[in-house]
Each structure stands twice: as structure tokens, then as C-alpha cells.
Amino acid sequence: MGWIIALIVGGVAGWLASKVMNRDASKGIFWNIVVGCVGSVIGNLLANQFGITGTVQKFSLTGLIVAFVGAIILLGIVNLVQRGKVR
């Protein structure tokens, strides 16, 4: 059950981050899930440095926020590499 929740939270976080970063037109649902899951890993690494736990194995608002912030960071890095600027 933890995998399903992680995929759903990753998909929602990736979709929200792509809306905020104005990248929604360039990806489909699969890439939103990938961005959200990778962003969740990035967000958890950063959150652990500040003592925040944001696991997505069980749904929590903290986990969604951490995944969302990590996905925004990931999309910012992608924008920087592809276009030379962060939107």
C-alpha cells in the first residue's frame, strides 16, 4: 500500500510543481509522477537537514509539502540546465 500512496502523492506533487513552474504543457502524467517522486527524495534529504520528517509512505500533509518543495527545486534545476534561467 505504501507504493501506491507514494505514487499518488508523487503525482500530485509533480503536477502542482509543474503548474507553479509553468512546465505543465511539456510533460504528461507519467513525468509528473517521476518529478514528484524524485522531488520527494530531494525534499526529504533537505528536510532531514532541518529536522523535518516528511515521509510519503503514509499520507501526511507534511509529506506532500516536502515532495512539492523538492519537485519545485528539481524543476528549477531542469529549467536552469535547459534554458539557462529559472522561471
N, C-alpha and C positions, 0 to 999 in steps of 0.2 A: 504494500500500500504506500510505502514511503516514496517509491519511484514515481508513482502516478501523481502524488502530491507535488513532488519536486518538478515534474514536467509541467504541471498546470501552473504552479507558481512561477516557474521559469518563463513559460509562455506569456503570462500576464505581465511580468516584469519586463520582458523583452519588448512586448507590444507597447507598453506605456513609455519605455525609454525611447523607442523608435519614434513615437509621436512627439515627445519632448525635443528630441534631437533632429526632428524633421527628416527622418530617414525611412519612414513607413512605406513609401512608394517603391523603394528599391529591394524590399525583402517580402517573403511570404511568411506563412505561419511557421514553417519549419525553421527558418533562420531566426524568427522571433524567439522560439523556444531555445535554440542554440545560444543566442546572445544572452537571454535571460539566465540560462544555466551557467554559462561561463562567467557572466556578470555576478552571479550569486557566489561563485568561488572567489572572485576578486573582492567582492563586497565583504565576504566572511573573513578573508585574510586581513583586510583593512579594519574591520570592526573588532576583530580579536585584539588588535594593537591598542584599541581604546577600551577594552573590557566589555564590549557589547557582544552578546551571543545572538546570532540570527539564523539559526538552522532552519532549513525548509523541509526537513523530514517529517515534521508535524507542522501543520499550518499555523502560522502566527503572523500578526501584523508586523512585528519586528523583522521577521524573516523576509517578508515581502518588501519592506522598505530597504533592507540591506541588499537584496537582489536587485532592486530597482536602481539604487545608487551605483552598484557595481556595473550594471548594464549601461548606465549613462557614462561612466568612466570608460568602459570598453568602446562604446560608440564614439566618444570623444577622441580616443586614441586612433580608431579607424579613420575618422574624419581627418585627423591631423596627418596621417600617413597618406591617405588618398588624395586629399585636396591641398594639403599644406596649411590648413587653418581649421579651427574648431568652430562649428556653427553655433 
